[in-house]
Amino acid sequence: MRVDVAFIGTGLVLLIAGVLFGGWIGAGSHYQFADAHAHLNLLGFVIPAIYGLIYRSYAELAGSRLRWPHYLAHFAGVLIFVPGLVVVTLTGSPFVLIPGAILVLMALLIFGYIFYRAAK
């Protein structure tokens, strides 16, 4: 599978989850989870769609050996970070959120490295 398709396809799955989560928030007046909903849609779909479009636009990026570690770090981070926001909302403890945030940041740094290395 191509990495651009993987990013956009996985992002679409998380967008569906985000829309369903938003529906649950609205239907049940659980507005305290709006931050988690927004982050699920942005980190789960918007950012991966951008990554996927960039990988699609620049073939030399898609050939990087770091493309799949980038993919795994990003989505593992999102799947830890967003529930971590729910935990913070319910308990005030950022214990779950922090590792997810670190993984998302690591994914961004990996992508930056891939991009700037290919630009040379």
Order of alpha helices (4+ residues) and beta strands (2+ residues): alpha-alpha-alpha-alpha-alpha-alpha
